[in-house]
Amino acid sequence: MNNDRDAVERALSDRPLSDPKRIRTRQALLEAASDVVVTKGPNALNLRRVADAVGVSTQMIYTMFGNKEGLLEALLVEGADRLYQRLDSVSDDLSERERLFELG
């Protein structure tokens, strides 16, 4: 099993950052990490558990994010991006109150 995992990871790490499979793996790691942070807090984030949840080794996390702090930073950036996208989706023609309800 580990040999298969290692082969997949080598193939993924050689792919360009824009490769769809690499993007899906990165997104899966972020979602697994987000689940831990939301339910148990950032101090409970364990790279081994995140990697196991996605079916990769911790080396893939280090390859994609550098370290645990890099993974947390990526979560923060992704969350901020989603917030800004949501804020931008609300019409400026609405009153402040209407915009708040629209964001709801």
C-alpha positions as CSV (number, residue, x, y, z in Angstrom):
1,M,0.0,0.0,0.0
2,N,2.7,2.5,0.9
3,N,4.5,1.8,-2.4
4,D,1.3,2.7,-4.3
5,R,0.9,5.8,-2.2
6,D,4.5,6.8,-2.8
7,A,4.2,6.4,-6.5
8,V,1.0,8.5,-6.6
9,E,2.7,11.2,-4.6
10,R,5.8,11.3,-6.8
11,A,3.6,11.6,-9.8
12,L,1.5,14.4,-8.2
13,S,4.5,16.4,-7.0
14,D,6.0,16.4,-10.5
15,R,2.8,17.8,-12.0
16,P,2.4,21.6,-12.5
17,L,0.4,23.5,-9.8
18,S,-2.4,23.9,-12.3
19,D,-2.9,20.2,-12.8
20,P,-6.5,19.1,-12.0
21,K,-5.5,16.1,-10.0
22,R,-3.0,18.1,-7.9
23,I,-5.7,20.8,-7.4
24,R,-8.2,18.1,-6.2
25,T,-5.6,16.6,-3.8
26,R,-4.8,20.1,-2.4
27,Q,-8.5,20.8,-2.0
28,A,-9.1,17.5,-0.3
29,L,-6.3,18.3,2.2
30,L,-7.7,21.7,2.9
31,E,-11.2,20.2,3.5
32,A,-9.8,17.6,5.8
33,A,-7.8,20.2,7.7
34,S,-10.8,22.5,7.9
35,D,-12.9,19.8,9.4
36,V,-10.4,19.4,12.2
37,V,-10.0,23.1,12.8
38,V,-13.8,23.8,12.8
39,T,-14.7,20.9,15.1
40,K,-11.7,20.8,17.4
41,G,-9.7,24.0,16.9
42,P,-6.4,24.8,15.3
43,N,-4.3,23.3,18.1
44,A,-5.8,19.9,17.3
45,L,-4.6,19.9,13.7
46,N,-2.5,16.8,13.2
47,L,-0.8,16.4,9.8
48,R,-0.9,12.6,10.0
49,R,-4.6,12.5,10.5
50,V,-5.2,15.0,7.7
51,A,-3.0,13.0,5.4
52,D,-4.7,9.7,6.4
53,A,-8.1,11.2,5.8
54,V,-7.1,12.0,2.2
55,G,-5.1,8.8,1.6
56,V,-1.7,10.5,1.2
57,S,1.4,10.7,3.3
58,T,2.4,13.7,5.4
59,Q,5.1,14.3,2.8
60,M,2.4,15.4,0.4
61,I,1.3,18.1,2.9
62,Y,4.9,19.2,3.3
63,T,5.3,19.3,-0.5
64,M,2.1,21.4,-1.0
65,F,2.1,23.6,2.0
66,G,5.6,23.5,3.5
67,N,4.5,22.7,7.1
68,K,1.6,22.8,9.5
69,E,1.6,26.6,9.6
70,G,1.6,26.7,5.8
71,L,-1.5,24.5,5.8
72,L,-3.2,26.7,8.4
73,E,-2.2,29.8,6.3
74,A,-3.7,28.2,3.2
75,L,-7.0,27.6,5.1
76,L,-7.0,31.2,6.2
77,V,-6.4,32.5,2.7
78,E,-9.1,30.3,1.2
79,G,-11.6,31.3,3.8
80,A,-10.9,35.0,3.2
81,D,-11.2,34.5,-0.5
82,R,-14.6,32.9,-0.1
83,L,-15.7,35.7,2.2
84,Y,-14.6,38.4,-0.3
85,Q,-16.4,36.5,-3.2
86,R,-19.5,36.3,-1.1
87,L,-19.3,40.0,-0.2
88,D,-18.7,40.9,-3.9
89,S,-21.8,38.9,-4.9
90,V,-24.2,41.2,-3.1
91,S,-25.5,44.2,-5.0
92,D,-24.3,47.6,-4.1
93,D,-27.7,49.0,-5.0
94,L,-29.2,47.5,-1.8
95,S,-29.3,49.3,1.6
96,E,-26.9,48.1,4.3
97,R,-29.7,46.2,6.0
98,E,-30.8,44.5,2.7
99,R,-27.2,43.6,2.1
100,L,-26.8,42.0,5.5
101,F,-30.0,39.9,4.9
102,E,-28.7,39.0,1.4
103,L,-25.5,37.7,3.0
104,G,-27.6,35.9,5.5
